Amino acid sequence: MVPATFANFFVASTSAGAALVGLLFVAVSIAPEQTVLEGASLEKRALATSAFTALLNAFFILGCLIP
C-alpha cells in the first residue's frame, strides 16, 4: 500500500505527464507532415509513436496509483 504522504507526489506526476502529452500533441499539430503524415520518414513516425506511448503509459500508471 502506498503511504498517504505520497498522494501529492502522484497528483503532481500525473499532472506533469498530462502536460507532456499535451505538448506532444502541439508538436505534432505544428508540423504533421514531418511526424505523422504519409510523407514523414519511418524513423520520425516511430519516434513520435514511441514518445506518445511512453508518456501516455506514465500518465495512466501514475493516475491509477493516486490513493
Secondary structure, DSSP 8 states (H G I E B T S, - for coil): ---GGGHHHHHHHHHHHHHHHHHHHHHHHH-HHHHTSTTS-HHHHHHHHHHHHHHHHHHHHHHHH--
